[in-house]
Amino acid sequence: MVTVGVFDSGVGGLSVLRALRAELPQVHFVYLADNAYAPYGEQAADAVIARAHQLTKQLRTEHKVQALVVACNTATAIAIDDLRKTHPDLPFIGVEPALKPAATLSRSGHIGVLATRGTMQSARFTHLLGAVRGAADRPLHIRCQPCDGLADAIERADAQAVLERAAHHLEQLRRQDADRPAIDTLVLGCTHYPFARETLQSLCGPEVV
């Protein structure tokens, strides 16, 4: 049986693992939640890279994984290129904010992105943003909001803090380009955020996908 490693800074990657298990029931998955260092999105890039290397080494040594899923947008954005260079024999699969599907789904072309500060400050995210805008057959108005504290609140399962952080960041997103139409599509650019989907949907209203 094929063994695939999956890691994230905490519970966020479980949303990815759930999808992987549904699509690949014949694969044996080993999941590492790096809770002690959660969340990655508010840490220095060097620290995230160091943790990614440590977890990769652990999964290779202890579990003999044959592929590795970096189930974290921030770790993918910051560390996956370095991991691939260090381990050229091991396939790495990363995740990125779903800007491409959002560009297709949006009716108006007005899209919001919630992600960690680490993801949004990365060169990989900047490249993705430019590529999606460049490939679009219409103007896209993409507003990006770094969500300090939201992943941590989700990690702690603090429902009140999740609500407060989500409401704050969505309000900040709405204040961007306040003279433009409201967004109709919202990208959850952190694997923790799907666990707050119901809260985010209730704050955005049913007209936002």
Beta strands, then each sheet from edge to edge (+ up, - down):
strand 1: 3-8
strand 2: 28-33
strand 3: 67-70
strand 4: 92-94
strand 5: 110-115
strand 6: 141-146
strand 7: 185-188
sheet 1: 2+ 1+ 3+ 4+
sheet 2: 6+ 5+ 7+
end
